[in-house]
Amino acid sequence: MKPHSALVRYMRRDGICALYLLPAAALRELDNVRKPSAIDMSLQNELSSEFEQQVYIIIVQVFCKGRPRWLTQRLSRHSNPSVFDDSNHSDNDEINLREFIREIPTERLVPSVLSDSLGRPEKHKLVSFLINDPENPKNWSRRYKWYCTMVVAFTCFVVAFASSVVTADIEGVSNEFYVSSEVTLLTVTLFVVGFGIGPMLFAPLSEVVGRKKIYASTLLVAVIFIIPAAAAPNIQTLLIARAIDGIAFSAPMTLVGGTLADLWKTEERGVPMAAFSAAPFLGPVVGPLVGGYLSMALGWRWLYWIQLILAGAAFAFITFTVPETYAPVLLSRRAAKLRKLTGDDRYATEQQLDKRSLAQRLRVFLVRPFQLLFGELIVFFVSLYMSVLYGLLYIFFVAYPIVFREGKKFTAGSTGLMFIPIGVGVMMGCACSPLVNKYYLKACQKHGGKPPAETRLVPMMIFCWFIPVGLFIFAGTSSPHLSWVGPALGGFPVGFGFIFLYNAANNYIVDSYQHQAASGLAAKTFLRSIWGAATVLFTTQMYHRLGYEWAGTLIAFVALGCCAIPYVFYFYGAAIRRHSKYAYVGDVENEGHKRSGRVKS
């Protein structure tokens, strides 16, 4: 029997995709070979493609170094990526820097890629995910993907909780530091402004260094700076600490959309995105509820100590239990492992062939969210709509104390209870999300697995009307002489509609700008955070000057006008994306780089 014949038979029968399941016969033959000269190179002719020949040579060379058998399966599982030898292609093929993060057949070859990193043209072997690759996050077990999803959703809940819990005792801070309520409300405004500033850096940086490093480092900073806020001796310390916390806490809120895009396929993403979308709304609902009773019992400083406890737990979970999910980073590690095992420096990912320095790439990435925000109609108007909703949420933080504490003479704890209908509405929306996902799966089947991004807008078109309905109820029943039941129940349709609109908006941006998902969501977060921060500062004056009913009615009419946005994009969104520089079209992102010579950043 020829050397390695079992390996050859296995390769020809079962393919390269499953080499990490090599049979014992093949492993024994490889273990018996200790010298490269013993390799029967004539067996290459028995393999059906040049790609199989290359993989065969690599495997044999690896085992000729005398690695023990206990390492055999581990090496074959983790160092066996889809490797593309581009030697059959001309040296004049243009560089295509589109990241190969899709699963592909092992026999497929990619265009020739040239590099001048050594001062001369050099061919590379490109690394990508195999079909059913166990290292592709989309192929992880469903249970583990849900665990990762719930961890990042919990982190977002903690962040949203931290933004709102301090509103439960504005008076306590004002009285202790002898400042006005407007100055104390800056603890909310600066925190939310940080939500808008941080994503401009963290979102594009995550597309360079990966998600996990950003999650871990920013959460650590956030946890540290909660301490000086809780122990603040003056208002200046409190405001500075809150501003830093807002910037640091913004990273999880920004990266979650990209993380879910890493973990879930398009047709699976609806329900996980709903779980994430509930977190930014449940956090602000639970914050005033918990904070009201906590501040009454232990004082305003415990509103910060509770943040420290929850943020510390989120930091531990996401740092030590959730791995990296960003495909380019995973493929870069895989390429580095191959280079070390084989001694061949030609293994690389397409992202690594980008010859620009990190500083140059970051300059592009820092500009990208603003390019999407102000250069893409879809991103701008969807962000504008989400800004109205986000501002509405922060208006409630000030309006509820005015309507219930000032008008109806409730305590801080009782006022927090009035947020419960909003939370119930959010939870009901989450419960109905599987129905929306079922609709989307039918749309996937109808369009051959690739429905247009505008399919995501259908839930928004249906449920957008719940927001103004709830606001009109809240406004019409907010008079001090009327029962508390009316304004409280007005929050239910608002919360119910929130989850569908927010979920649809996130999915629409992710599907429209898949390779720019983090930057697209960062653009949306920037605009909504700036508006949300501003609303806190004028809500009190608006309610006192317009009156309870008319102030609420004004907000309701603004929400009603925004209901036209999803309808416009449903009918004209596809045409807008066809003329976009950054929109994701099929498998290729239409950035015009082939026409203009620019590379994808």
C-alpha positions as a printed NumPy array, in Angstrom:
array([[  0.   ,   0.   ,   0.   ],
       [  1.295,   3.442,  -0.905],
       [  2.155,   5.79 ,   1.946],
       [ -0.772,   7.98 ,   2.988],
       [ -3.22 ,   6.048,   0.806],
       [ -5.839,   6.11 ,   3.57 ],
       [ -5.548,   9.869,   3.735],
       [ -5.946,  10.144,  -0.042],
       [ -8.977,   7.861,  -0.075],
       [-10.559,   9.852,   2.696],
       [ -9.884,  13.151,   0.946],
       [-11.357,  11.917,  -2.316],
       [-14.382,  10.304,  -0.71 ],
       [-15.374,  12.859,   1.957],
       [-13.678,  16.071,   0.84 ],
       [-11.35 ,  18.516,   2.495],
       [-14.151,  20.175,   4.47 ],
       [-14.102,  17.403,   7.101],
       [-10.366,  16.869,   7.499],
       [-10.711,  17.573,  11.197],
       [-12.485,  14.183,  11.325],
       [ -9.609,  12.202,   9.809],
       [-10.03 ,   8.459,  10.305],
       [ -7.621,   6.51 ,  12.474],
       [ -6.036,   4.749,   9.468],
       [ -4.971,   8.061,   7.958],
       [ -3.638,   9.297,  11.291],
       [ -1.577,   6.141,  11.78 ],
       [  0.004,   6.51 ,   8.383],
       [  0.865,  10.13 ,   9.083],
       [  2.299,   9.275,  12.495],
       [  4.607,   6.691,  10.884],
       [  6.228,   9.361,   8.72 ],
       [  8.973,  11.398,  10.35 ],
       [ 11.042,  12.653,   7.397],
       [  9.873,  14.847,   4.541],
       [ 11.847,  12.648,   2.149],
       [  9.485,   9.793,   2.97 ],
       [  6.546,  11.643,   1.465],
       [  5.231,   9.928,  -1.629],
       [  4.712,  13.047,  -3.744],
       [  3.374,  10.924,  -6.611],
       [  0.135,  10.659,  -4.68 ],
       [ -0.551,  14.263,  -5.571],
       [ -1.552,  13.039,  -9.004],
       [ -4.357,  10.999,  -7.449],
       [ -6.016,  14.125,  -6.073],
       [ -8.674,  15.782,  -8.163],
       [ -7.605,  19.412,  -7.879],
       [ -4.557,  21.536,  -7.25 ],
       [ -6.204,  22.787,  -4.072],
       [ -6.43 ,  19.237,  -2.664],
       [ -2.785,  18.711,  -3.558],
       [ -1.739,  21.808,  -1.647],
       [ -3.715,  20.8  ,   1.447],
       [ -2.269,  17.28 ,   1.25 ],
       [  1.291,  18.632,   1.19 ],
       [  0.591,  20.956,   4.119],
       [ -0.875,  18.199,   6.28 ],
       [  1.953,  15.787,   5.578],
       [  4.599,  18.434,   6.241],
       [  2.96 ,  19.334,   9.528],
       [  2.959,  15.751,  10.741],
       [  6.479,  15.118,   9.482],
       [  7.644,  17.459,  12.226],
       [  6.762,  14.706,  14.702],
       [  3.72 ,  16.216,  16.382],
       [  2.07 ,  13.763,  18.861],
       [ -1.222,  12.195,  17.995],
       [ -3.085,  14.009,  20.783],
       [ -2.415,  17.2  ,  18.849],
       [ -3.41 ,  15.732,  15.511],
       [ -7.146,  16.287,  15.631],
       [ -6.736,  19.677,  17.249],
       [ -4.382,  20.851,  14.524],
       [ -6.517,  19.5  ,  11.722],
       [ -9.585,  21.151,  13.254],
       [ -8.124,  24.583,  13.883],
       [ -5.449,  25.014,  11.234],
       [ -7.366,  23.765,   8.244],
       [ -9.072,  26.783,   6.767],
       [-10.182,  27.302,   3.273],
       [ -6.863,  28.082,   1.598],
       [ -6.787,  29.492,  -1.855],
       [ -3.652,  29.211,  -3.971],
       [ -3.838,  31.887,  -6.624],
       [ -0.894,  30.65 ,  -8.662],
       [ -3.026,  29.885, -11.708],
       [ -3.98 ,  33.513, -12.2  ],
       [ -2.208,  36.368, -13.927],
       [ -0.085,  38.884, -12.073],
       [ -2.161,  41.763, -13.41 ],
       [ -5.439,  40.917, -11.674],
       [ -6.657,  43.888,  -9.651],
       [ -6.697,  43.787,  -5.866],
       [-10.11 ,  43.014,  -4.48 ],
       [-10.154,  43.851,  -0.795],
       [-13.684,  42.538,  -0.156],
       [-13.462,  40.351,   2.927],
       [-14.067,  36.636,   2.269],
       [-16.243,  35.928,   5.259],
       [-18.79 ,  33.82 ,   3.417],
       [-18.566,  30.047,   3.457],
       [-17.319,  28.691,   0.148],
       [-16.603,  25.282,  -1.439],
       [-13.044,  24.112,  -0.902],
       [-12.307,  23.751,  -4.584],
       [-13.114,  27.369,  -5.427],
       [-10.204,  29.644,  -6.346],
       [-10.177,  33.393,  -5.846],
       [ -8.669,  36.007,  -8.157],
       [ -4.945,  36.604,  -7.983],
       [ -3.885,  39.023,  -5.27 ],
       [ -0.628,  40.925,  -5.532],
       [  1.353,  42.593,  -2.764],
       [  4.385,  44.831,  -2.739],
       [  5.081,  44.392,   0.971],
       [  8.462,  42.852,   0.125],
       [  9.247,  45.362,  -2.594],
       [  8.035,  43.067,  -5.352],
       [  4.767,  41.52 ,  -6.479],
       [  3.899,  38.517,  -4.342],
       [  1.092,  36.007,  -4.602],
       [ -0.917,  35.101,  -1.525],
       [ -2.966,  32.147,  -0.388],
       [ -6.217,  33.574,   0.897],
       [ -7.921,  32.189,   3.981],
       [-11.678,  31.987,   4.452],
       [-14.368,  29.97 ,   6.209],
       [-15.282,  26.543,   4.888],
       [-18.834,  25.359,   4.458],
       [-20.129,  24.391,   7.929],
       [-16.867,  25.654,   9.416],
       [-17.042,  25.182,  13.228],
       [-15.048,  28.383,  13.783],
       [-17.566,  30.505,  11.896],
       [-19.723,  32.153,  14.61 ],
       [-22.797,  31.607,  12.451],
       [-22.195,  27.845,  12.766],
       [-21.915,  27.784,  16.557],
       [-24.624,  25.867,  18.377],
       [-27.927,  27.668,  18.629],
       [-27.836,  27.451,  22.419],
       [-24.41 ,  29.093,  22.624],
       [-25.374,  31.812,  20.158],
       [-28.387,  32.58 ,  22.302],
       [-26.184,  32.712,  25.381],
       [-23.887,  35.251,  23.714],
       [-26.911,  37.221,  22.545],
       [-28.408,  37.377,  26.041],
       [-25.078,  38.425,  27.577],
       [-24.705,  41.381,  25.233],
       [-28.415,  42.197,  25.634],
       [-27.969,  42.193,  29.43 ],
       [-25.024,  44.53 ,  29.   ],
       [-27.208,  46.902,  26.978],
       [-29.866,  46.684,  29.686],
       [-27.313,  47.715,  32.297],
       [-26.192,  50.659,  30.171],
       [-29.75 ,  51.879,  29.61 ],
       [-30.523,  51.341,  33.304],
       [-27.524,  53.492,  34.232],
       [-28.744,  56.307,  31.997],
       [-32.148,  56.581,  33.657],
       [-31.877,  55.406,  37.252],
       [-30.386,  58.743,  38.359],
       [-33.568,  60.599,  37.343],
       [-35.345,  59.034,  40.309],
       [-33.745,  61.508,  42.739],
       [-32.758,  64.721,  40.977],
       [-33.807,  66.71 ,  44.031],
       [-31.446,  64.818,  46.342],
       [-28.39 ,  65.777,  44.285],
       [-29.593,  69.388,  43.912],
       [-30.129,  69.762,  47.642],
       [-26.773,  68.245,  48.646],
       [-24.659,  70.257,  46.197],
       [-26.841,  73.417,  46.212],
       [-27.391,  73.514,  42.451],
       [-30.475,  73.901,  40.274],
       [-32.381,  70.951,  38.848],
       [-31.144,  71.914,  35.359],
       [-27.541,  71.465,  36.486],
       [-28.381,  68.156,  38.106],
       [-30.073,  66.987,  34.914],
       [-26.685,  67.37 ,  33.224],
       [-25.873,  63.996,  34.82 ],
       [-28.31 ,  62.577,  32.292],
       [-27.444,  64.921,  29.427],
       [-23.664,  64.378,  29.576],
       [-24.14 ,  60.626,  29.901],
       [-26.355,  60.523,  26.808],
       [-24.043,  62.852,  24.866],
       [-21.322,  60.298,  25.567],
       [-23.591,  57.747,  23.885],
       [-23.297,  59.837,  20.741],
       [-19.565,  60.579,  20.88 ],
       [-18.236,  57.14 ,  21.8  ],
       [-19.615,  55.236,  18.788],
       [-17.746,  57.521,  16.411],
       [-14.545,  55.911,  17.701],
       [-15.546,  52.508,  19.032],
       [-17.652,  51.326,  16.104],
       [-14.979,  51.778,  13.422],
       [-12.231,  50.665,  15.798],
       [-14.109,  47.403,  16.34 ],
       [-13.91 ,  46.802,  12.587],
       [-10.106,  46.939,  12.898],
       [ -9.301,  45.185,  16.195],
       [-12.469,  43.155,  16.724],
       [-15.437,  43.299,  19.069],
       [-14.179,  41.677,  22.258],
       [-11.283,  44.034,  22.954],
       [-13.623,  46.995,  22.692],
       [-16.26 ,  45.388,  24.905],
       [-13.776,  44.479,  27.638],
       [-11.754,  47.705,  27.701],
       [-14.679,  50.125,  27.618],
       [-16.692,  48.262,  30.233],
       [-13.668,  48.227,  32.528],
       [-13.33 ,  52.011,  32.2  ],
       [-17.053,  52.426,  32.824],
       [-16.95 ,  50.297,  35.977],
       [-13.982,  52.237,  37.341],
       [-15.564,  55.672,  36.84 ],
       [-18.846,  54.739,  38.485],
       [-16.929,  54.781,  41.785],
       [-16.014,  58.509,  41.778],
       [-19.579,  59.302,  40.714],
       [-20.993,  57.421,  43.702],
       [-18.513,  59.015,  46.102],
       [-18.496,  62.466,  44.463],
       [-17.708,  65.296,  46.932],
       [-19.061,  67.961,  44.55 ],
       [-21.16 ,  68.364,  41.412],
       [-18.103,  68.824,  39.184],
       [-16.751,  65.376,  40.022],
       [-20.153,  63.825,  39.469],
       [-20.603,  65.446,  36.052],
       [-17.1  ,  64.53 ,  34.828],
       [-17.505,  60.923,  35.948],
       [-20.894,  60.687,  34.251],
       [-19.515,  62.092,  30.998],
       [-16.695,  59.516,  30.95 ],
       [-19.122,  56.732,  31.826],
       [-21.407,  57.776,  28.995],
       [-18.577,  57.546,  26.459],
       [-17.365,  54.199,  27.8  ],
       [-20.847,  52.698,  28.082],
       [-21.652,  53.687,  24.508],
       [-19.505,  50.884,  23.067],
       [-21.806,  47.964,  23.996],
       [-24.852,  49.822,  22.698],
       [-23.07 ,  50.378,  19.399],
       [-21.438,  46.996,  18.875],
       [-24.395,  44.75 ,  19.64 ],
       [-25.87 ,  45.141,  16.152],
       [-22.568,  44.073,  14.609],
       [-22.237,  41.208,  17.079],
       [-25.674,  39.87 ,  16.165],
       [-24.8  ,  40.173,  12.479],
       [-21.673,  38.1  ,  13.252],
       [-23.651,  35.393,  15.064],
       [-26.899,  35.042,  13.155],
       [-27.759,  34.555,   9.533],
       [-30.08 ,  37.112,   7.984],
       [-33.169,  34.904,   8.143],
       [-32.448,  34.069,  11.823],
       [-31.698,  37.569,  13.054],
       [-35.222,  38.822,  13.733],
       [-35.865,  37.303,  17.168],
       [-32.309,  37.854,  18.521],
       [-32.49 ,  41.472,  17.373],
       [-35.795,  41.803,  19.23 ],
       [-34.139,  40.529,  22.413],
       [-31.464,  43.179,  22.024],
       [-33.973,  45.881,  21.105],
       [-35.932,  45.269,  24.307],
       [-32.894,  45.994,  26.483],
       [-32.513,  49.737,  25.691],
       [-36.18 ,  50.256,  26.562],
       [-36.54 ,  47.964,  29.566],
       [-33.469,  49.526,  31.183],
       [-34.943,  53.037,  31.237],
       [-38.273,  51.63 ,  32.47 ],
       [-36.743,  49.623,  35.31 ],
       [-34.317,  52.441,  36.242],
       [-36.859,  54.921,  37.655],
       [-38.833,  52.074,  39.232],
       [-35.867,  50.685,  41.181],
       [-34.311,  54.098,  41.697],
       [-37.439,  55.609,  43.204],
       [-37.634,  53.173,  46.101],
       [-33.849,  52.798,  46.435],
       [-33.285,  56.544,  46.795],
       [-36.131,  56.824,  49.319],
       [-34.538,  54.096,  51.448],
       [-30.777,  54.674,  51.07 ],
       [-30.268,  58.023,  49.369],
       [-29.194,  59.148,  45.899],
       [-25.648,  57.708,  46.09 ],
       [-27.027,  54.18 ,  46.008],
       [-28.353,  54.963,  42.557],
       [-24.694,  54.761,  41.512],
       [-23.651,  51.839,  43.684],
       [-26.357,  49.712,  42.065],
       [-24.894,  50.681,  38.683],
       [-21.482,  49.474,  39.872],
       [-22.868,  46.072,  40.874],
       [-24.689,  45.492,  37.599],
       [-21.902,  46.871,  35.398],
       [-19.335,  44.69 ,  37.173],
       [-21.438,  41.616,  36.457],
       [-21.819,  42.594,  32.8  ],
       [-18.053,  43.149,  32.5  ],
       [-17.314,  39.704,  33.95 ],
       [-19.795,  37.895,  31.712],
       [-18.831,  39.541,  28.453],
       [-15.065,  39.471,  29.102],
       [-14.692,  35.903,  30.299],
       [-17.516,  33.999,  28.607],
       [-18.134,  35.604,  25.189],
       [-15.419,  35.004,  22.547],
       [-14.489,  37.134,  19.567],
       [-17.161,  37.046,  16.856],
       [-15.803,  39.383,  14.165],
       [-14.971,  37.255,  11.117],
       [-11.945,  39.22 ,   9.802],
       [-10.231,  38.934,  13.192],
       [-10.963,  35.197,  13.411],
       [ -9.629,  34.648,   9.9  ],
       [ -6.515,  36.69 ,  10.685],
       [ -5.782,  34.407,  13.631],
       [ -6.32 ,  31.403,  11.417],
       [ -3.935,  32.75 ,   8.79 ],
       [ -1.297,  33.437,  11.465],
       [ -1.606,  29.865,  12.733],
       [ -1.136,  28.514,   9.217],
       [  1.925,  30.667,   8.661],
       [  3.454,  29.358,  11.874],
       [  2.661,  25.707,  11.147],
       [  3.833,  25.658,   7.548],
       [  6.491,  28.346,   7.469],
       [  4.723,  29.805,   4.428],
       [  4.21 ,  33.563,   4.815],
       [  1.805,  33.748,   1.905],
       [ -1.244,  32.778,   3.969],
       [ -3.337,  35.892,   4.569],
       [ -6.843,  37.294,   4.661],
       [ -7.885,  40.   ,   2.283],
       [ -8.108,  42.491,   5.134],
       [ -4.416,  41.877,   5.846],
       [ -3.563,  42.76 ,   2.245],
       [ -4.738,  46.306,   2.816],
       [ -1.426,  48.181,   2.678],
       [ -2.66 ,  51.249,   4.525],
       [ -1.359,  51.862,   8.043],
       [ -3.619,  51.557,  11.085],
       [ -3.709,  55.346,  11.404],
       [ -4.761,  55.733,   7.788],
       [ -7.483,  53.131,   8.153],
       [ -8.764,  54.674,  11.368],
       [ -8.977,  58.086,   9.71 ],
       [-11.269,  56.542,   7.107],
       [-13.262,  54.622,   9.702],
       [-13.755,  57.689,  11.89 ],
       [-15.243,  59.545,   8.944],
       [-17.407,  56.632,   7.794],
       [-20.274,  57.031,  10.324],
       [-20.631,  60.691,   9.343],
       [-20.496,  59.748,   5.66 ],
       [-23.329,  57.297,   6.224],
       [-25.311,  59.713,   8.387],
       [-25.141,  62.727,   6.108],
       [-24.568,  61.006,   2.759],
       [-27.102,  58.169,   2.931],
       [-30.79 ,  59.066,   2.954],
       [-31.717,  55.738,   4.508],
       [-29.354,  56.128,   7.439],
       [-30.267,  59.781,   7.988],
       [-34.055,  59.456,   8.011],
       [-34.152,  56.159,   9.906],
       [-31.805,  57.748,  12.449],
       [-34.056,  60.808,  12.577],
       [-37.064,  58.611,  13.333],
       [-35.19 ,  56.725,  16.021],
       [-34.045,  60.051,  17.466],
       [-37.663,  61.125,  17.901],
       [-38.445,  57.879,  19.72 ],
       [-35.29 ,  58.047,  21.831],
       [-36.005,  61.659,  22.722],
       [-39.529,  60.66 ,  23.655],
       [-38.147,  58.101,  26.089],
       [-35.999,  60.718,  27.83 ],
       [-38.855,  63.206,  27.79 ],
       [-40.774,  60.647,  29.833],
       [-38.029,  60.665,  32.482],
       [-38.812,  64.325,  33.135],
       [-42.488,  64.409,  32.131],
       [-43.564,  61.549,  34.408],
       [-42.274,  63.267,  37.572],
       [-44.   ,  66.479,  36.422],
       [-47.334,  64.786,  35.66 ],
       [-47.413,  62.358,  38.59 ],
       [-45.28 ,  63.907,  41.361],
       [-45.964,  67.568,  40.698],
       [-49.5  ,  67.239,  39.314],
       [-50.923,  64.207,  41.126],
       [-48.678,  64.393,  44.245],
       [-47.173,  60.898,  43.927],
       [-44.016,  59.829,  45.745],
       [-40.81 ,  58.995,  43.855],
       [-41.467,  55.276,  44.292],
       [-45.076,  55.517,  43.122],
       [-44.013,  57.572,  40.114],
       [-41.582,  54.804,  39.168],
       [-44.497,  52.359,  39.156],
       [-46.114,  54.38 ,  36.362],
       [-43.38 ,  53.192,  34.015],
       [-44.576,  49.589,  34.335],
       [-47.124,  49.793,  31.455],
       [-44.284,  50.847,  29.134],
       [-42.283,  47.812,  30.239],
       [-45.295,  45.537,  29.798],
       [-45.731,  46.896,  26.283],
       [-42.077,  46.224,  25.505],
       [-42.358,  42.663,  26.788],
       [-45.539,  42.077,  24.794],
       [-43.733,  43.333,  21.731],
       [-40.928,  40.863,  22.367],
       [-43.461,  38.069,  22.761],
       [-44.909,  38.915,  19.347],
       [-41.505,  39.103,  17.667],
       [-41.533,  35.414,  16.614],
       [-44.6  ,  36.208,  14.494],
       [-42.667,  38.954,  12.75 ],
       [-39.747,  36.598,  12.267],
       [-42.101,  33.976,  10.796],
       [-43.268,  36.554,   8.278],
       [-39.674,  37.307,   7.379],
       [-38.862,  33.62 ,   6.902],
       [-41.762,  33.364,   4.448],
       [-40.348,  36.371,   2.625],
       [-36.971,  34.59 ,   2.5  ],
       [-38.575,  31.57 ,   0.856],
       [-40.438,  33.778,  -1.584],
       [-37.235,  35.565,  -2.662],
       [-34.967,  32.509,  -2.76 ],
       [-33.331,  33.185,   0.589],
       [-32.399,  36.789,  -0.225],
       [-35.343,  39.087,   0.485],
       [-34.843,  42.821,  -0.099],
       [-33.875,  44.878,   2.929],
       [-37.197,  46.717,   2.705],
       [-38.94 ,  43.568,   3.928],
       [-37.725,  44.594,   7.375],
       [-39.88 ,  47.727,   7.218],
       [-43.253,  45.965,   7.162],
       [-43.488,  45.683,  10.993],
       [-42.51 ,  49.341,  11.282],
       [-45.262,  50.319,   8.836],
       [-47.852,  48.418,  10.895],
       [-46.827,  49.291,  14.432],
       [-45.608,  52.868,  13.999],
       [-49.181,  54.066,  14.661],
       [-49.112,  52.738,  18.222],
       [-46.678,  55.477,  19.26 ],
       [-48.838,  58.534,  18.478],
       [-51.952,  56.734,  19.779],
       [-50.283,  56.174,  23.16 ],
       [-48.961,  59.735,  23.231],
       [-52.386,  61.226,  22.512],
       [-53.823,  59.14 ,  25.378],
       [-51.05 ,  60.289,  27.711],
       [-51.5  ,  63.935,  26.695],
       [-55.281,  63.954,  26.926],
       [-55.403,  62.414,  30.401],
       [-52.403,  64.097,  32.038],
       [-54.369,  66.878,  33.727],
       [-53.879,  66.896,  37.535],
       [-57.605,  66.525,  38.235],
       [-57.936,  63.324,  36.163],
       [-57.157,  59.768,  37.29 ],
       [-53.634,  58.409,  37.041],
       [-54.916,  55.407,  35.068],
       [-55.153,  57.251,  31.755],
       [-51.572,  58.568,  31.455],
       [-50.225,  55.347,  32.921],
       [-52.019,  53.151,  30.367],
       [-50.963,  55.517,  27.593],
       [-47.477,  54.115,  28.035],
       [-48.53 ,  50.595,  26.992],
       [-49.034,  51.207,  23.243],
       [-45.887,  53.35 ,  23.247],
       [-43.815,  50.514,  24.705],
       [-45.482,  47.971,  22.423],
       [-44.696,  50.01 ,  19.334],
       [-41.165,  50.869,  20.48 ],
       [-39.887,  47.315,  20.195],
       [-41.118,  46.763,  16.647],
       [-39.87 ,  50.091,  15.369],
       [-36.475,  49.84 ,  16.993],
       [-36.053,  46.239,  15.902],
       [-37.073,  46.994,  12.325],
       [-34.783,  50.025,  12.144],
       [-31.76 ,  48.084,  13.377],
       [-32.435,  45.204,  10.998],
       [-32.992,  47.54 ,   8.073],
       [-29.683,  49.34 ,   8.618],
       [-27.803,  46.069,   9.175],
       [-29.288,  44.47 ,   6.051],
       [-28.743,  47.587,   3.939],
       [-25.138,  48.143,   5.08 ],
       [-24.008,  44.711,   6.235],
       [-20.251,  45.264,   5.936],
       [-20.7  ,  48.692,   7.523],
       [-23.179,  47.526,  10.17 ],
       [-21.303,  48.883,  13.184],
       [-20.647,  52.234,  11.523],
       [-24.251,  52.515,  10.329],
       [-25.588,  51.856,  13.82 ],
       [-23.001,  54.276,  15.226],
       [-24.369,  56.998,  12.958],
       [-27.892,  56.295,  14.193],
       [-26.724,  56.244,  17.817],
       [-24.925,  59.571,  17.401],
       [-27.969,  61.452,  16.134],
       [-30.458,  59.914,  18.542],
       [-28.157,  60.467,  21.54 ],
       [-27.614,  64.144,  20.793],
       [-31.368,  64.653,  20.499],
       [-32.125,  62.548,  23.573],
       [-29.608,  64.55 ,  25.607],
       [-31.198,  67.818,  24.499],
       [-34.777,  66.827,  25.314],
       [-33.972,  66.423,  29.012],
       [-33.003,  70.077,  29.255],
       [-36.168,  71.642,  27.797],
       [-38.926,  69.252,  28.854],
       [-39.625,  70.969,  32.166],
       [-39.92 ,  74.394,  30.553],
       [-42.08 ,  72.977,  27.739],
       [-44.566,  71.418,  30.166],
       [-44.728,  74.498,  32.371],
       [-45.257,  76.911,  29.466],
       [-47.548,  74.853,  27.208],
       [-49.352,  72.982,  29.932],
       [-49.559,  69.24 ,  30.476],
       [-52.028,  68.511,  27.678],
       [-50.553,  70.662,  24.913],
       [-46.959,  69.685,  25.631],
       [-47.87 ,  66.016,  25.284],
       [-49.968,  66.72 ,  22.183],
       [-47.043,  68.464,  20.474],
       [-44.87 ,  65.381,  20.985],
       [-47.673,  63.15 ,  19.669],
       [-47.976,  65.138,  16.448],
       [-44.215,  64.907,  15.846],
       [-44.411,  61.13 ,  16.238],
       [-47.408,  61.052,  13.898],
       [-45.498,  62.903,  11.179],
       [-42.613,  60.423,  11.4  ],
       [-44.952,  57.553,  10.522],
       [-44.465,  58.442,   6.845],
       [-40.759,  57.515,   6.911],
       [-41.069,  53.68 ,   6.747],
       [-43.636,  53.941,   3.928],
       [-41.318,  56.111,   1.836],
       [-38.417,  53.705,   2.191],
       [-40.574,  50.638,   1.629],
       [-41.528,  51.889,  -1.83 ],
       [-38.36 ,  53.773,  -2.773],
       [-35.642,  52.254,  -0.582],
       [-34.402,  49.775,  -3.194],
       [-33.973,  52.562,  -5.763],
       [-32.103,  54.674,  -3.226],
       [-29.751,  51.809,  -2.371],
       [-28.968,  51.187,  -6.041],
       [-27.486,  54.687,  -6.223],
       [-25.664,  54.366,  -2.883],
       [-21.898,  54.229,  -2.49 ],
       [-22.021,  52.114,   0.646],
       [-25.219,  50.047,   0.529],
       [-24.81 ,  46.271,   0.524],
       [-26.149,  44.752,  -2.703],
       [-26.182,  40.951,  -2.926],
       [-22.737,  39.588,  -2.125],
       [-20.834,  42.7  ,  -3.143],
       [-20.849,  46.017,  -1.374],
       [-21.435,  48.699,  -3.941],
       [-18.868,  51.24 ,  -2.948],
       [-17.863,  52.041,  -6.469],
       [-14.277,  50.984,  -5.691],
       [-13.987,  49.092,  -8.956],
       [-14.919,  52.214, -10.881],
       [-12.889,  54.707,  -8.908],
       [-10.   ,  52.555,  -7.75 ],
       [-10.813,  53.024,  -4.074],
       [-10.519,  50.127,  -1.678],
       [-13.126,  49.065,   0.795],
       [-12.37 ,  50.46 ,   4.204]])
